[in-house]
Amino acid sequence: MATVSSFIGSYNEGSGASANAPFIANSSGALGMQEISGILKQIYDGQKLAILYYKNNPLFSMLRKKEDFYGETYPLPTIVETPTGIANVFANAQLPNQLINGGSGTAGNQGPAKFVKFMLTRASLYGVHIIDRQAMLSASQNIGAFVNGQMATMDAMIQGTTNLLAQQLYRSGSGSIGVISTIGTVATGVIQLTNPTDVRYFTVGQVCIATSADPVQGATVTQRAGYGYVVSINRSQGQLTVGNAAAAAATTAATPSGWVPGDYLAINGTSPLNGPTISAAFVPVAMTGLAAWIGQSQSITSSDVFFGVNRYQDTWRLGGGYYNGSNNGQSVEEALYDGSTSLFMEGGFPSHCFVGPNAYAALQKSCASRNIFETKIEGPKDEAGNVLIYFKGIEIQGAGSNFVVIADRNCQPYTAWLLTLEDWALYSLKQAPHVVDDDGVSFLRQASADSFEFRLAGYAQLGCAAPGHSMYIQLSV
């Protein structure tokens, strides 16, 4: 059994090198690394990268980006209580409250505001594309075709890396992307997922691990002995066929050792059980997303430690609001109205609500009968102020503020995240993700193979300056 530690991690950038010279045009006629690097650098300018990053990822697109995450931690102060020196009688407002310092007396109210600091730590994210050197050199007479082929693969790698980041923005930091409902009952190696729509997070060829429970903060879990190789996917049924990744024939359907119904699945390298430890407990390696920040306020205990803060002292203001719209079978629209009312009473003025496609479709149906239609929402802009991407949404008149509901394919089903978006940001070291080209060359020679690597890297963490102004709403869709 292994215990997952609190969300306090460490990060080591490692050493870098700058041995390669900048790009210099080559007139020899042979296609070299400098040529391909220069060509692709021109193609992958900031605008194209932004479109690849933000396409179909609304929350990731709309989050403020703070690219100044230097040092090991980033302090994010949050106010819990306003100053207590307030009363209708001046003497009571002015007189210090002795109880704060362990004294006695009840006449005074004077006391300081109460702040806490979330000490953010970075999560790392990588994407690697490998180019065979011999294939590159053999393309000297057809450079355009070679570049186009590499672009197609690199576009897919960039989008895949960004999709993983966008998915983790919604989740708990555990790395889990699905739960086994049944395994081997339909056919050997066939997994029926508890939530069939989670199948979209899997890809043929992935290596997965299974754990006895979701490895969230404070959980004690066991990683199963076997590793699974995703052989095929039945997306309409929400089923995976896996093989034993450790077997000689990994692509042959088989049940990995120890995997049972109820186990949580994660891509190898995204679970805290694959990462470092602090005080003999495992530290999250995935992004600490909305589910960790504001999705657990109803279950936070006195042993909670979240980026250095014990949120038990005020679970709403430090761990977000919670509304259960599934208790009495409320529609999506009703749950959003009632949830936003509760949030408004606690001082929240939500601006955006992110839901899954099914919840959005249900809201569309209920609004269409009253001629409430979608509106166009601006996404990120380029340096000249031109909008790169637009999204669509439905505007709701909440109790204290109007907010727009947006469908995000990365959002969990039966879930709505009602956010005061100005309180949220993605804090990163450089852009997340970014092309690794610190030495001026965007391709690296592999030390043990006749090939080159194109790398994406991101060092980032989601942060919220006022969790109590946002809310997790459980839906009954």
C-alpha positions as CSV (number, residue, x, y, z in Angstrom):
1,M,0.0,0.0,0.0
2,A,1.2,3.5,-0.8
3,T,0.1,6.8,0.5
4,V,-0.3,9.9,-1.7
5,S,1.0,13.0,0.1
6,S,-0.5,16.4,0.2
7,F,-0.2,18.7,-2.7
8,I,3.3,20.0,-1.9
9,G,5.9,19.0,-4.4
10,S,9.4,19.8,-5.6
11,Y,10.8,20.5,-9.0
12,N,14.2,20.2,-10.5
13,E,14.8,21.7,-13.9
14,G,18.0,19.8,-14.5
15,S,21.0,21.1,-16.4
16,G,20.9,22.6,-19.9
17,A,23.4,23.0,-22.7
18,S,24.0,25.5,-25.5
19,A,26.5,23.8,-27.6
20,N,24.7,24.2,-31.0
21,A,25.1,27.3,-33.0
22,P,22.1,29.3,-34.3
23,F,20.5,28.5,-37.7
24,I,22.8,29.3,-40.7
25,A,21.5,28.7,-44.2
26,N,23.2,25.8,-46.0
27,S,23.8,26.0,-49.7
28,S,25.2,22.5,-50.2
29,G,21.9,21.0,-51.3
30,A,21.9,18.4,-48.5
31,L,19.0,18.7,-46.0
32,G,20.5,19.1,-42.6
33,M,19.2,19.7,-39.1
34,Q,19.8,23.4,-39.3
35,E,17.6,23.6,-42.4
36,I,14.7,21.6,-41.1
37,S,14.9,23.4,-37.7
38,G,14.8,26.8,-39.4
39,I,11.9,25.9,-41.7
40,L,9.8,24.5,-38.9
41,K,10.6,27.5,-36.6
42,Q,9.1,29.7,-39.3
43,I,6.0,27.5,-39.6
44,Y,5.4,27.2,-35.9
45,D,5.2,30.8,-35.0
46,G,3.4,32.1,-32.0
47,Q,0.0,32.4,-33.8
48,K,0.0,28.8,-35.1
49,L,1.1,27.4,-31.8
50,A,-1.7,29.3,-30.0
51,I,-4.3,28.0,-32.4
52,L,-3.1,24.4,-31.9
53,Y,-3.0,24.9,-28.1
54,Y,-6.4,26.4,-27.7
55,K,-8.5,24.8,-30.3
56,N,-11.4,22.8,-28.7
57,N,-10.0,23.6,-25.2
58,P,-12.2,26.5,-23.9
59,L,-11.1,26.5,-20.2
60,F,-7.4,26.3,-21.1
61,S,-8.0,29.0,-23.7
62,M,-9.7,31.5,-21.4
63,L,-7.6,31.1,-18.3
64,R,-5.2,34.0,-17.6
65,K,-1.6,33.0,-18.3
66,K,1.0,34.1,-15.7
67,E,4.4,33.1,-17.1
68,D,6.5,34.3,-14.2
69,F,6.6,31.2,-12.1
70,Y,10.3,31.4,-11.0
71,G,11.8,29.7,-8.0
72,E,10.6,26.5,-6.5
73,T,7.2,27.7,-5.2
74,Y,4.7,30.5,-6.1
75,P,3.0,32.2,-3.1
76,L,-0.7,32.8,-3.8
77,P,-2.3,34.8,-1.0
78,T,-6.0,34.3,-0.3
79,I,-8.2,36.3,2.2
80,V,-10.2,34.2,4.6
81,E,-11.7,36.8,6.9
82,T,-12.0,40.6,6.7
83,P,-10.7,42.6,9.7
84,T,-13.0,42.1,12.8
85,G,-12.8,45.7,14.2
86,I,-16.4,46.4,13.2
87,A,-19.3,47.3,15.4
88,N,-22.1,49.9,15.8
89,V,-20.5,51.0,19.0
90,F,-17.1,52.7,18.4
91,A,-15.5,51.4,21.6
92,N,-16.3,47.8,20.6
93,A,-14.8,48.4,17.2
94,Q,-11.7,49.9,18.6
95,L,-11.0,47.7,21.5
96,P,-8.7,44.8,20.8
97,N,-10.2,41.3,20.9
98,Q,-8.1,39.7,23.7
99,L,-9.4,36.2,22.8
100,I,-7.3,36.2,19.6
101,N,-4.1,36.1,21.7
102,G,-5.4,33.6,24.3
103,G,-6.6,36.2,26.8
104,S,-10.0,36.9,28.3
105,G,-12.7,39.5,27.8
106,T,-15.5,39.8,25.3
107,A,-15.9,43.6,24.8
108,G,-13.4,44.1,22.0
109,N,-13.8,43.3,18.3
110,Q,-10.5,44.7,17.0
111,G,-8.6,42.0,15.0
112,P,-6.6,41.7,11.8
113,A,-7.7,40.3,8.5
114,K,-6.9,36.7,8.0
115,F,-4.9,35.5,5.0
116,V,-3.4,32.2,4.0
117,K,-0.9,31.5,1.2
118,F,-1.2,28.6,-1.2
119,M,2.4,27.7,-2.1
120,L,2.1,26.5,-5.6
121,T,4.5,23.9,-7.0
122,R,4.8,23.2,-10.7
123,A,3.7,20.1,-12.6
124,S,5.8,19.1,-15.6
125,L,4.4,18.0,-19.0
126,Y,6.3,16.8,-22.0
127,G,5.7,15.8,-25.6
128,V,8.4,14.3,-27.8
129,H,8.5,13.7,-31.6
130,I,11.5,11.8,-33.1
131,I,12.8,12.3,-36.6
132,D,15.0,9.6,-38.2
133,R,18.2,11.2,-39.5
134,Q,18.5,8.9,-42.5
135,A,15.0,9.6,-43.6
136,M,15.6,13.3,-43.3
137,L,18.8,13.2,-45.4
138,S,17.2,11.1,-48.1
139,A,14.6,13.8,-48.6
140,S,17.1,16.3,-49.9
141,Q,15.4,16.3,-53.3
142,N,11.9,16.6,-51.9
143,I,12.2,18.9,-48.9
144,G,8.6,20.1,-49.1
145,A,7.1,16.7,-48.9
146,F,9.3,15.8,-45.9
147,V,8.4,19.0,-44.1
148,N,4.7,18.5,-44.7
149,G,5.0,14.9,-43.3
150,Q,6.7,16.1,-40.2
151,M,4.3,18.9,-39.7
152,A,1.3,16.5,-39.7
153,T,3.0,14.4,-37.0
154,M,4.1,17.4,-35.0
155,D,0.6,19.1,-35.2
156,A,-0.8,15.9,-33.7
157,M,1.8,15.7,-31.0
158,I,1.3,19.4,-30.1
159,Q,-2.5,18.9,-29.9
160,G,-2.1,15.7,-27.9
161,T,0.2,17.3,-25.4
162,T,-2.1,20.2,-25.0
163,N,-5.2,18.0,-24.7
164,L,-3.6,16.2,-21.8
165,L,-2.9,19.6,-20.1
166,A,-6.5,20.7,-20.8
167,Q,-7.9,17.5,-19.4
168,Q,-5.9,17.8,-16.2
169,L,-7.1,21.3,-15.6
170,Y,-10.5,19.7,-14.7
171,R,-9.2,16.9,-12.5
172,S,-7.7,16.2,-9.1
173,G,-4.0,15.6,-9.8
174,S,-4.4,11.9,-9.4
175,G,-3.8,11.2,-13.1
176,S,-6.9,8.9,-13.2
177,I,-8.9,9.0,-16.5
178,G,-11.3,6.1,-16.0
179,V,-12.7,3.4,-13.7
180,I,-13.1,-0.3,-14.5
181,S,-16.8,-1.4,-14.3
182,T,-16.2,-4.9,-15.6
183,I,-13.1,-6.6,-17.1
184,G,-13.1,-9.9,-19.1
185,T,-16.8,-10.5,-18.9
186,V,-17.6,-9.3,-22.5
187,A,-14.4,-10.9,-23.9
188,T,-10.8,-11.5,-22.7
189,G,-9.1,-8.2,-22.0
190,V,-12.2,-6.1,-22.6
191,I,-12.8,-3.3,-20.1
192,Q,-16.2,-1.7,-19.7
193,L,-15.7,1.8,-18.2
194,T,-18.0,2.9,-15.4
195,N,-18.4,6.2,-17.3
196,P,-18.4,5.2,-21.0
197,T,-17.6,8.7,-22.2
198,D,-14.2,8.5,-20.4
199,V,-13.1,6.3,-23.3
200,R,-12.2,9.5,-25.2
201,Y,-9.1,10.0,-22.9
202,F,-7.5,6.7,-24.1
203,T,-5.5,6.1,-27.3
204,V,-4.4,2.9,-28.9
205,G,-0.8,2.1,-28.0
206,Q,-0.9,3.7,-24.6
207,V,0.5,1.8,-21.6
208,C,-1.8,2.2,-18.5
209,I,-1.6,1.4,-14.8
210,A,-4.4,0.4,-12.4
211,T,-4.8,1.4,-8.8
212,S,-7.1,0.1,-6.1
213,A,-8.4,3.6,-5.4
214,D,-8.1,7.1,-6.9
215,P,-4.7,8.3,-5.8
216,V,-5.8,11.7,-4.6
217,Q,-4.4,13.7,-1.7
218,G,-4.2,11.6,1.4
219,A,-5.4,8.4,-0.2
220,T,-3.8,5.1,0.5
221,V,-3.7,3.0,-2.6
222,T,-2.2,-0.1,-4.2
223,Q,-0.8,-0.1,-7.7
224,R,-1.7,-3.4,-9.4
225,A,1.2,-5.5,-10.6
226,G,0.2,-5.6,-14.2
227,Y,0.6,-3.0,-16.9
228,G,-2.0,-2.7,-19.7
229,Y,-1.4,-2.0,-23.4
230,V,-4.4,-0.5,-25.2
231,V,-5.0,-2.7,-28.2
232,S,-8.3,-1.3,-29.4
233,I,-11.1,1.0,-28.4
234,N,-14.9,0.7,-28.9
235,R,-15.9,4.3,-28.4
236,S,-19.6,3.8,-28.9
237,Q,-19.7,1.3,-26.1
238,G,-17.1,2.9,-23.8
239,Q,-14.9,-0.2,-23.9
240,L,-11.2,-0.8,-24.1
241,T,-9.4,-3.9,-25.1
242,V,-6.1,-4.3,-23.4
243,G,-3.2,-6.7,-23.5
244,N,-0.5,-7.5,-21.0
245,A,2.2,-4.9,-21.6
246,A,4.8,-7.1,-19.9
247,A,4.1,-10.1,-22.1
248,A,5.9,-11.2,-25.2
249,A,2.8,-10.5,-27.3
250,A,1.5,-7.3,-25.7
251,T,-1.0,-6.7,-28.5
252,T,-2.8,-10.0,-27.6
253,A,-6.0,-9.3,-25.6
254,A,-5.4,-10.3,-22.0
255,T,-6.2,-9.1,-18.5
256,P,-3.2,-7.6,-16.8
257,S,-2.2,-9.1,-13.5
258,G,-4.3,-7.9,-10.5
259,W,-6.7,-5.7,-12.5
260,V,-10.3,-5.9,-11.1
261,P,-13.6,-4.0,-11.3
262,G,-13.4,-0.7,-9.4
263,D,-9.8,0.0,-10.2
264,Y,-8.8,3.4,-11.4
265,L,-6.8,3.7,-14.7
266,A,-4.1,6.2,-15.6
267,I,-1.7,6.6,-18.4
268,N,1.7,5.4,-17.3
269,G,3.7,8.5,-16.2
270,T,0.8,10.6,-15.1
271,S,0.0,9.1,-11.7
272,P,1.7,10.2,-8.4
273,L,2.7,6.6,-8.0
274,N,5.1,7.2,-11.0
275,G,6.6,10.3,-9.4
276,P,8.8,11.5,-6.5
277,T,8.1,11.1,-2.8
278,I,8.2,13.5,0.2
279,S,8.4,12.0,3.6
280,A,7.8,8.5,2.1
281,A,4.5,9.7,0.5
282,F,3.9,10.1,-3.2
283,V,3.6,13.5,-4.7
284,P,1.2,14.4,-7.6
285,V,2.9,14.6,-11.0
286,A,-0.2,15.7,-12.9
287,M,-1.8,19.2,-12.9
288,T,-3.8,20.0,-9.8
289,G,-7.1,20.9,-11.5
290,L,-10.6,22.2,-10.6
291,A,-11.6,18.9,-8.9
292,A,-8.8,19.4,-6.3
293,W,-9.2,23.1,-5.9
294,I,-13.0,23.3,-5.5
295,G,-14.4,19.8,-6.1
296,Q,-13.9,18.4,-2.6
297,S,-15.2,21.0,-0.1
298,Q,-17.9,18.7,1.0
299,S,-15.4,16.1,2.1
300,I,-12.4,18.1,3.4
301,T,-11.2,16.8,6.7
302,S,-9.1,18.3,9.5
303,S,-5.9,16.5,8.2
304,D,-6.2,18.4,4.9
305,V,-2.9,20.0,3.5
306,F,-3.3,21.6,0.1
307,F,-0.3,23.5,-1.2
308,G,0.6,24.2,2.4
309,V,-2.9,25.3,3.6
310,N,-5.3,23.4,5.8
311,R,-8.6,24.2,4.3
312,Y,-10.7,22.6,7.1
313,Q,-10.8,26.0,8.9
314,D,-13.3,27.3,6.3
315,T,-14.0,24.7,3.6
316,W,-16.1,26.9,1.5
317,R,-13.8,29.9,1.3
318,L,-10.6,27.8,0.9
319,G,-12.1,24.8,-0.9
320,G,-14.8,26.2,-3.0
321,G,-18.6,26.1,-2.9
322,Y,-20.7,23.0,-3.5
323,Y,-24.2,22.5,-4.7
324,N,-25.9,19.1,-5.3
325,G,-28.5,19.6,-8.1
326,S,-29.0,15.8,-8.4
327,N,-30.7,15.3,-5.0
328,N,-34.1,16.2,-6.3
329,G,-33.5,15.6,-10.0
330,Q,-33.2,19.2,-11.0
331,S,-32.6,20.1,-14.6
332,V,-29.3,21.6,-15.6
333,E,-30.8,25.0,-15.8
334,E,-32.5,24.8,-12.4
335,A,-29.2,23.5,-10.7
336,L,-27.3,26.4,-12.2
337,Y,-29.8,29.0,-11.0
338,D,-29.9,27.6,-7.5
339,G,-26.2,27.0,-7.3
340,S,-25.4,30.5,-8.5
341,T,-27.7,31.9,-5.8
342,S,-25.8,30.0,-3.1
343,L,-22.5,31.3,-4.5
344,F,-23.8,34.9,-4.7
345,M,-24.8,34.8,-1.0
346,E,-21.1,33.9,-0.2
347,G,-19.8,36.8,-2.2
348,G,-19.2,35.1,-5.6
349,F,-19.9,36.8,-8.9
350,P,-19.4,34.0,-11.4
351,S,-18.6,34.9,-15.0
352,H,-18.3,31.5,-16.6
353,C,-19.6,28.0,-16.2
354,F,-18.0,25.0,-17.9
355,V,-20.0,21.8,-18.4
356,G,-19.6,18.7,-20.5
357,P,-21.3,18.3,-23.9
358,N,-24.2,16.3,-22.5
359,A,-25.1,18.9,-19.9
360,Y,-24.7,21.6,-22.5
361,A,-27.1,19.8,-24.9
362,A,-29.7,19.5,-22.0
363,L,-29.4,23.2,-21.3
364,Q,-29.8,24.0,-25.0
365,K,-33.1,22.1,-25.2
366,S,-34.5,23.8,-22.1
367,C,-33.5,27.3,-23.3
368,A,-34.6,26.8,-26.9
369,S,-38.3,26.7,-25.9
370,R,-38.0,30.2,-24.6
371,N,-36.0,31.5,-27.5
372,I,-32.7,31.8,-25.6
373,F,-30.0,31.2,-28.0
374,E,-26.2,30.9,-28.1
375,T,-23.8,33.8,-28.1
376,K,-20.3,34.1,-29.5
377,I,-17.4,34.4,-27.0
378,E,-14.0,35.6,-27.8
379,G,-11.0,33.4,-27.1
380,P,-7.3,34.4,-26.9
381,K,-6.0,37.2,-29.1
382,D,-2.7,37.7,-30.9
383,E,-0.3,40.5,-30.2
384,A,-2.2,42.8,-32.6
385,G,-5.4,42.2,-30.7
386,N,-7.0,39.9,-33.3
387,V,-9.1,37.1,-31.9
388,L,-7.6,33.7,-32.8
389,I,-10.5,31.5,-31.7
390,Y,-14.2,32.0,-30.9
391,F,-16.3,29.7,-28.7
392,K,-20.1,29.6,-28.2
393,G,-22.1,29.7,-25.0
394,I,-25.5,30.4,-23.4
395,E,-25.8,33.4,-21.1
396,I,-27.6,32.8,-17.9
397,Q,-29.0,35.6,-15.6
398,G,-27.8,34.5,-12.2
399,A,-28.8,35.9,-8.8
400,G,-25.9,38.3,-8.6
401,S,-24.3,38.2,-12.0
402,N,-24.8,37.0,-15.5
403,F,-22.5,34.1,-16.5
404,V,-22.0,32.3,-19.8
405,V,-22.2,28.5,-19.9
406,I,-19.7,26.8,-22.2
407,A,-19.3,23.2,-23.3
408,D,-15.9,21.7,-22.8
409,R,-15.2,18.2,-24.0
410,N,-12.6,17.9,-21.2
411,C,-15.2,18.5,-18.4
412,Q,-16.4,15.5,-16.4
413,P,-19.9,14.4,-17.0
414,Y,-22.7,15.3,-14.5
415,T,-20.5,18.3,-13.4
416,A,-20.7,22.0,-13.7
417,W,-17.8,24.3,-12.7
418,L,-19.2,27.8,-11.9
419,L,-16.2,30.1,-11.9
420,T,-15.3,33.7,-11.1
421,L,-12.7,33.4,-13.9
422,E,-10.7,36.5,-12.9
423,D,-9.7,34.6,-9.8
424,W,-8.1,31.8,-11.8
425,A,-4.8,31.6,-13.7
426,L,-2.4,29.2,-15.1
427,Y,1.0,29.9,-13.5
428,S,3.9,28.7,-15.5
429,L,7.6,29.0,-16.2
430,K,7.6,30.3,-19.8
431,Q,4.6,29.4,-21.9
432,A,2.9,26.1,-21.2
433,P,3.6,24.2,-23.2
434,H,6.5,25.7,-25.2
435,V,9.0,24.4,-27.8
436,V,12.3,23.5,-26.2
437,D,14.8,25.6,-28.1
438,D,16.8,27.4,-25.5
439,D,20.0,27.0,-27.6
440,G,18.3,28.4,-30.7
441,V,17.8,24.9,-32.2
442,S,14.4,23.3,-31.9
443,F,15.8,19.7,-32.5
444,L,18.1,17.8,-30.3
445,R,20.4,14.9,-31.3
446,Q,19.6,11.7,-29.5
447,A,22.5,10.3,-27.7
448,S,21.9,6.6,-28.4
449,A,20.1,6.7,-31.7
450,D,20.6,8.0,-35.3
451,S,17.7,10.5,-34.9
452,F,16.6,13.8,-33.6
453,E,14.0,14.9,-31.1
454,F,11.5,17.8,-31.2
455,R,10.4,18.5,-27.7
456,L,7.5,20.3,-26.0
457,A,7.7,21.1,-22.3
458,G,5.4,22.8,-19.8
459,Y,6.1,23.6,-16.2
460,A,2.8,25.0,-14.8
461,Q,0.2,24.9,-12.1
462,L,-3.4,26.0,-11.9
463,G,-4.0,28.5,-9.1
464,C,-7.0,30.4,-7.6
465,A,-6.8,33.5,-5.5
466,A,-10.3,33.1,-4.1
467,P,-11.6,29.5,-4.2
468,G,-14.8,30.5,-2.3
469,H,-16.0,32.6,-5.2
470,S,-16.3,29.5,-7.4
471,M,-18.4,26.4,-7.1
472,Y,-18.7,22.7,-8.0
473,I,-22.2,21.8,-9.0
474,Q,-23.3,18.2,-9.2
475,L,-25.8,17.6,-12.0
476,S,-28.3,14.9,-12.6
477,V,-28.0,14.7,-16.4
